[in-house]
Amino acid sequence: MRHRQSYKEKMGLEKAALAAAGLISERHVGVSSVEFRMVYYKRGVDVVLMKRTLSFSSTDYAGFHLKCMEDGCTDGGYDLSPVVAGLAKSRKKSVKGKIFCRGKNHPIGHASIAYEVSIQYSKQTA
C-alpha cells in the first residue's frame, strides 16, 4: 500500500514540475518545434542502451528533464533545458553534445547520452 501511495506522490510531483516548466510557446517565443535525437550509453561491455527520438511542438510543456535508464539510479537523469534555452536565445537551429548522469548511487557518471537537439522556428509574418 505504501508503494502505491509513494508512486502516486512521485507522479504528482512530476506533473507539477512539468506544469511549472510552462509551455514551449511561452518559455521560448518563436519556437515551433524541438526534436531530440539521442543515444543512451552505460559503462560496461554492451554500452548502447537505446537510441531514441523525441519531438515536441510549441503546445507541449517545456519539461526537458529525461530520466536515467540505468537500473538502481536514484535522483539522476539529464536536464536538456539549458541546451534548448541556449539554442532558442541564440536562434541557432541545432547543436550536438554529450551529458552524463550524476545519480546518487553513481556519482562518477555511470551513464550518458549523446544528443542532437534541433529547433524549428515559426515563420515571421511582416
ROSE-4610 file (N, C-alpha, C; in Angstrom, 1 decimal, always signed):
// ROSE-4610
residu = [M/M/M/R/R/R/H/H/H/R/R/R/Q/Q/Q/S/S/S/Y/Y/Y/K/K/K/E/E/E/K/K/K/M/M/M/G/G/G/L/L/L/E/E/E/K/K/K/A/A/A/A/A/A/L/L/L/A/A/A/A/A/A/A/A/A/G/G/G/L/L/L/I/I/I/S/S/S/E/E/E/R/R/R/H/H/H/V/V/V/G/G/G/V/V/V/S/S/S/S/S/S/V/V/V/E/E/E/F/F/F/R/R/R/M/M/M/V/V/V/Y/Y/Y/Y/Y/Y/K/K/K/R/R/R/G/G/G/V/V/V/D/D/D/V/V/V/V/V/V/L/L/L/M/M/M/K/K/K/R/R/R/T/T/T/L/L/L/S/S/S/F/F/F/S/S/S/S/S/S/T/T/T/D/D/D/Y/Y/Y/A/A/A/G/G/G/F/F/F/H/H/H/L/L/L/K/K/K/C/C/C/M/M/M/E/E/E/D/D/D/G/G/G/C/C/C/T/T/T/D/D/D/G/G/G/G/G/G/Y/Y/Y/D/D/D/L/L/L/S/S/S/P/P/P/V/V/V/V/V/V/A/A/A/G/G/G/L/L/L/A/A/A/K/K/K/S/S/S/R/R/R/K/K/K/K/K/K/S/S/S/V/V/V/K/K/K/G/G/G/K/K/K/I/I/I/F/F/F/C/C/C/R/R/R/G/G/G/K/K/K/N/N/N/H/H/H/P/P/P/I/I/I/G/G/G/H/H/H/A/A/A/S/S/S/I/I/I/A/A/A/Y/Y/Y/E/E/E/V/V/V/S/S/S/I/I/I/Q/Q/Q/Y/Y/Y/S/S/S/K/K/K/Q/Q/Q/T/T/T/A/A/A]
num = [1/1/1/2/2/2/3/3/3/4/4/4/5/5/5/6/6/6/7/7/7/8/8/8/9/9/9/10/10/10/11/11/11/12/12/12/13/13/13/14/14/14/15/15/15/16/16/16/17/17/17/18/18/18/19/19/19/20/20/20/21/21/21/22/22/22/23/23/23/24/24/24/25/25/25/26/26/26/27/27/27/28/28/28/29/29/29/30/30/30/31/31/31/32/32/32/33/33/33/34/34/34/35/35/35/36/36/36/37/37/37/38/38/38/39/39/39/40/40/40/41/41/41/42/42/42/43/43/43/44/44/44/45/45/45/46/46/46/47/47/47/48/48/48/49/49/49/50/50/50/51/51/51/52/52/52/53/53/53/54/54/54/55/55/55/56/56/56/57/57/57/58/58/58/59/59/59/60/60/60/61/61/61/62/62/62/63/63/63/64/64/64/65/65/65/66/66/66/67/67/67/68/68/68/69/69/69/70/70/70/71/71/71/72/72/72/73/73/73/74/74/74/75/75/75/76/76/76/77/77/77/78/78/78/79/79/79/80/80/80/81/81/81/82/82/82/83/83/83/84/84/84/85/85/85/86/86/86/87/87/87/88/88/88/89/89/89/90/90/90/91/91/91/92/92/92/93/93/93/94/94/94/95/95/95/96/96/96/97/97/97/98/98/98/99/99/99/100/100/100/101/101/101/102/102/102/103/103/103/104/104/104/105/105/105/106/106/106/107/107/107/108/108/108/109/109/109/110/110/110/111/111/111/112/112/112/113/113/113/114/114/114/115/115/115/116/116/116/117/117/117/118/118/118/119/119/119/120/120/120/121/121/121/122/122/122/123/123/123/124/124/124/125/125/125/126/126/126]
x = [+0.8/+0.0/+0.9/+1.9/+2.8/+3.5/+3.8/+4.5/+3.5/+2.3/+1.3/+1.1/+1.1/+1.0/+2.2/+3.4/+4.6/+4.7/+4.2/+4.2/+3.3/+2.1/+1.2/+1.7/+2.4/+3.0/+4.1/+4.9/+6.0/+5.4/+4.4/+3.7/+3.1/+2.6/+2.0/+3.1/+4.3/+5.4/+5.9/+6.0/+6.4/+5.5/+4.2/+3.2/+3.3/+3.5/+3.6/+4.9/+6.0/+7.2/+7.0/+6.3/+6.1/+5.2/+4.2/+3.3/+4.1/+5.0/+5.8/+6.8/+7.2/+8.1/+7.4/+6.1/+5.4/+5.4/+4.6/+4.6/+5.8/+6.2/+7.3/+7.0/+5.8/+5.4/+5.5/+5.4/+5.5/+7.0/+7.7/+9.0/+10.0/+9.8/+10.7/+9.8/+9.6/+8.7/+9.4/+8.6/+9.0/+9.5/+9.5/+9.9/+8.7/+8.7/+7.5/+7.7/+8.9/+9.1/+10.6/+10.7/+12.0/+12.1/+13.3/+13.5/+14.8/+14.8/+15.9/+16.2/+17.4/+17.9/+19.0/+18.8/+19.7/+20.2/+21.4/+21.9/+22.2/+21.6/+21.9/+23.0/+24.0/+25.2/+25.3/+25.8/+26.2/+27.6/+28.2/+29.5/+29.4/+30.4/+30.4/+30.6/+30.4/+30.6/+29.6/+28.3/+27.3/+26.8/+27.6/+27.4/+26.2/+25.7/+24.5/+23.2/+22.5/+21.3/+20.1/+20.1/+19.0/+19.3/+18.6/+18.5/+17.1/+16.9/+15.6/+15.5/+14.3/+14.0/+12.7/+12.8/+11.6/+11.3/+10.0/+9.6/+8.6/+8.7/+7.8/+7.3/+6.1/+5.6/+5.5/+5.1/+5.0/+4.0/+3.0/+1.9/+2.2/+3.4/+3.8/+4.5/+4.6/+5.3/+6.8/+7.5/+8.9/+9.7/+9.3/+10.0/+10.9/+12.2/+13.2/+14.2/+13.7/+14.5/+14.1/+15.1/+14.9/+15.4/+14.7/+15.1/+16.3/+17.1/+18.2/+17.6/+18.1/+17.6/+18.3/+19.3/+20.2/+19.4/+19.4/+18.8/+19.5/+18.7/+19.3/+19.7/+19.6/+19.9/+18.8/+19.2/+18.2/+18.6/+17.6/+17.8/+18.8/+18.8/+19.7/+18.9/+19.5/+18.8/+19.6/+19.0/+19.6/+18.7/+19.2/+18.4/+18.9/+18.1/+18.4/+17.8/+17.1/+16.5/+17.5/+18.7/+19.7/+20.1/+20.2/+20.6/+19.6/+18.3/+17.2/+17.2/+17.3/+17.3/+18.4/+19.6/+20.7/+20.5/+20.0/+19.7/+18.6/+17.6/+16.5/+17.0/+17.8/+18.3/+19.2/+20.0/+21.0/+20.4/+19.1/+18.4/+19.1/+19.9/+20.6/+19.6/+19.9/+18.9/+19.3/+20.5/+20.9/+22.2/+22.3/+23.6/+23.7/+24.9/+25.3/+26.1/+25.9/+26.7/+26.6/+27.2/+27.1/+26.9/+26.1/+25.8/+25.8/+26.3/+26.4/+25.4/+24.9/+24.0/+24.9/+24.4/+25.1/+24.2/+23.5/+22.6/+23.4/+22.6/+23.1/+23.9/+23.4/+24.1/+25.4/+25.6/+26.7/+27.2/+28.0/+28.4/+29.4/+30.1/+31.1/+30.6/+29.3/+28.8/+28.7/+27.8/+27.6/+27.0/+26.3/+25.6/+25.7/+25.4/+25.5/+24.6/+24.3/+23.6/+24.4/+24.5/+25.0/+23.7/+23.6/+22.4/+22.6/+21.5/+21.5/+20.1/+20.1/+18.8/+18.6/+17.5/+17.1/+15.9/+15.9/+14.8/+14.3/+13.0/+12.3/+11.7/+11.8/+11.2/+10.0/+9.1/+7.9/+8.3/+7.5/+7.8/+7.3/+8.1/+7.7/+6.8/+5.7/+4.9/+5.1/+5.3/+5.6/+4.3]
y = [-1.2/+0.0/+1.3/+1.2/+2.4/+2.7/+1.6/+1.7/+2.5/+2.1/+2.7/+4.2/+4.5/+5.9/+6.7/+6.2/+6.9/+7.1/+6.1/+6.2/+7.3/+7.4/+8.5/+9.8/+9.9/+11.2/+11.6/+10.6/+10.9/+11.4/+10.7/+11.1/+12.6/+12.8/+14.2/+15.2/+14.9/+15.9/+16.1/+15.0/+15.1/+16.0/+15.8/+16.6/+18.0/+18.3/+19.7/+20.4/+19.6/+20.2/+20.5/+19.6/+19.8/+21.0/+21.2/+22.4/+23.6/+23.6/+24.7/+25.1/+24.2/+24.5/+25.4/+25.3/+26.1/+25.5/+26.1/+25.6/+26.1/+25.4/+25.8/+27.2/+27.4/+28.7/+29.8/+29.6/+30.6/+30.8/+29.7/+29.7/+30.2/+29.7/+30.0/+30.6/+31.9/+32.5/+32.4/+32.0/+31.8/+30.4/+29.5/+28.2/+27.4/+26.7/+25.9/+24.4/+23.9/+22.5/+22.3/+21.3/+20.9/+19.3/+18.9/+17.5/+17.0/+15.9/+15.4/+14.0/+13.8/+12.5/+12.1/+11.0/+10.6/+9.2/+8.9/+7.6/+7.5/+6.5/+6.3/+5.3/+5.6/+4.8/+4.4/+3.3/+2.9/+2.4/+2.3/+1.7/+0.2/-0.4/-1.9/-2.4/-3.7/-4.3/-3.9/-4.1/-3.7/-2.3/-1.3/+0.1/+0.8/+0.5/+1.2/+0.7/+1.5/+1.1/+1.2/+2.3/+2.5/+3.8/+3.9/+5.1/+5.6/+6.9/+7.5/+8.8/+9.1/+10.4/+10.9/+12.1/+12.8/+14.1/+14.3/+15.5/+16.2/+17.6/+18.4/+19.5/+19.9/+21.1/+22.2/+23.4/+24.6/+24.5/+23.6/+23.5/+22.4/+21.8/+20.9/+21.6/+20.9/+21.5/+21.5/+22.5/+22.7/+22.0/+20.8/+20.0/+19.0/+19.4/+18.6/+17.9/+17.4/+16.6/+15.1/+14.4/+13.0/+12.1/+11.0/+10.1/+9.2/+8.8/+7.9/+6.5/+5.7/+4.4/+3.3/+3.7/+2.7/+2.2/+0.9/+0.3/+0.7/+1.1/+1.5/+2.9/+3.7/+5.1/+5.9/+6.7/+7.5/+9.0/+9.8/+11.2/+11.6/+10.8/+11.1/+11.6/+11.6/+12.0/+13.0/+13.6/+14.5/+15.7/+16.9/+18.1/+18.8/+18.7/+19.4/+20.7/+21.2/+22.6/+23.7/+23.7/+24.7/+24.7/+23.5/+23.3/+24.0/+23.7/+24.2/+25.8/+26.2/+27.7/+28.4/+27.8/+28.4/+28.5/+27.4/+27.4/+28.5/+28.5/+29.5/+30.9/+31.2/+32.5/+33.0/+32.1/+32.4/+32.3/+31.7/+31.5/+30.5/+29.6/+28.6/+27.5/+26.6/+25.6/+24.2/+23.9/+22.6/+22.7/+21.7/+21.5/+20.1/+19.6/+18.2/+18.3/+17.3/+17.2/+15.9/+15.9/+14.7/+15.2/+14.4/+14.8/+13.5/+13.6/+12.5/+12.5/+11.4/+11.2/+11.2/+12.0/+12.1/+11.6/+10.5/+9.9/+9.7/+9.6/+9.5/+8.2/+7.1/+5.8/+5.7/+6.6/+6.6/+8.0/+8.5/+9.9/+10.2/+9.2/+9.4/+9.4/+9.3/+9.3/+8.0/+7.2/+5.8/+5.6/+6.7/+6.6/+8.0/+8.0/+9.3/+9.2/+10.3/+10.4/+11.3/+10.9/+11.7/+12.3/+13.6/+14.1/+15.1/+15.2/+16.3/+16.9/+18.2/+19.0/+19.8/+19.8/+20.6/+21.4/+22.7/+23.6/+24.1/+24.1/+24.8/+26.1/+27.1/+28.4/+28.7/+29.5/+29.9/+30.9/+30.9/+31.8/+33.2/+34.2/+35.6/+36.2/+36.7/+37.4/+38.9/+39.6/+41.0/+41.8]
z = [+0.0/+0.0/+0.0/+0.8/+0.8/-0.5/-1.2/-2.5/-3.5/-3.5/-4.4/-4.0/-2.7/-2.3/-2.7/-2.5/-2.9/-4.4/-5.1/-6.6/-7.0/-6.4/-6.7/-6.4/-5.2/-4.8/-5.8/-6.2/-7.2/-8.5/-9.0/-10.3/-10.1/-9.0/-8.7/-8.8/-8.2/-8.2/-9.6/-10.4/-11.7/-12.6/-12.4/-13.1/-12.8/-11.5/-11.0/-11.6/-11.6/-12.2/-13.7/-14.4/-15.8/-16.0/-15.3/-15.4/-15.1/-14.1/-13.7/-14.8/-15.6/-16.7/-17.8/-17.9/-18.8/-20.2/-21.1/-22.5/-23.3/-24.3/-25.1/-25.7/-26.2/-26.8/-25.8/-24.5/-23.5/-23.1/-23.0/-22.5/-23.6/-24.8/-25.9/-27.1/-27.0/-28.0/-29.4/-30.4/-31.8/-32.1/-31.1/-31.4/-31.8/-32.9/-33.3/-32.9/-32.9/-32.5/-32.1/-31.2/-30.7/-30.9/-31.4/-31.6/-31.0/-30.2/-29.6/-30.3/-30.8/-31.2/-30.3/-29.6/-28.5/-28.6/-28.1/-27.9/-26.4/-25.7/-24.3/-24.2/-23.4/-23.1/-21.6/-21.3/-20.0/-20.0/-18.8/-18.7/-18.8/-19.4/-19.5/-20.9/-21.1/-22.4/-23.4/-23.1/-24.1/-23.8/-24.3/-23.9/-24.4/-25.5/-26.0/-25.4/-24.6/-24.0/-25.0/-25.7/-26.7/-27.5/-28.6/-29.4/-29.3/-29.3/-29.0/-29.7/-30.2/-30.8/-30.1/-29.6/-29.0/-29.8/-30.0/-30.7/-29.9/-29.8/-29.1/-30.0/-29.8/-30.6/-29.6/-30.1/-29.3/-28.2/-28.4/-27.4/-26.3/-26.4/-25.3/-24.2/-23.1/-21.9/-22.2/-21.7/-21.9/-20.8/-20.4/-19.4/-20.2/-20.2/-20.9/-20.0/-18.8/-17.9/-18.2/-18.7/-19.0/-17.9/-17.6/-16.6/-17.1/-16.1/-16.4/-16.6/-17.5/-17.8/-17.1/-16.4/-15.7/-14.4/-14.2/-13.1/-11.8/-10.8/-9.5/-9.4/-10.4/-10.4/-9.6/-8.7/-8.0/-8.1/-8.3/-8.5/-9.6/-10.6/-11.7/-12.9/-14.1/-15.3/-16.0/-17.0/-17.9/-18.1/-17.8/-18.0/-19.2/-20.3/-21.5/-21.7/-20.6/-20.7/-21.0/-20.4/-20.7/-22.2/-22.7/-24.1/-25.1/-24.8/-25.6/-25.4/-24.2/-23.9/-24.6/-24.6/-25.3/-26.8/-27.4/-28.8/-29.2/-28.4/-28.7/-28.5/-27.5/-27.3/-28.4/-28.9/-30.0/-31.4/-31.4/-32.7/-33.6/-33.0/-33.8/-34.0/-35.0/-35.4/-34.8/-34.5/-33.9/-33.1/-32.3/-31.5/-31.1/-31.1/-30.6/-29.3/-28.5/-27.3/-26.6/-25.4/-24.6/-23.1/-22.4/-21.0/-20.2/-18.9/-18.0/-16.9/-16.5/-15.3/-14.1/-13.1/-11.8/-10.7/-10.9/-9.9/-8.5/-7.5/-6.1/-5.9/-6.6/-6.4/-7.3/-8.2/-9.1/-9.3/-8.4/-8.5/-9.6/-10.2/-11.2/-12.6/-12.8/-14.2/-14.8/-14.4/-14.8/-16.1/-16.6/-17.9/-18.5/-19.8/-20.6/-21.8/-22.4/-23.6/-24.6/-25.8/-26.9/-27.5/-27.7/-28.2/-29.4/-30.1/-31.1/-30.9/-30.7/-30.5/-31.7/-32.3/-33.5/-33.1/-33.5/-33.3/-34.6/-34.7/-35.9/-35.3/-36.0/-35.6/-36.4/-35.8/-36.5/-37.6/-38.7/-39.8/-39.3/-39.5/-39.1/-40.3/-39.9/-40.9/-40.8/-41.9/-41.9/-42.1]
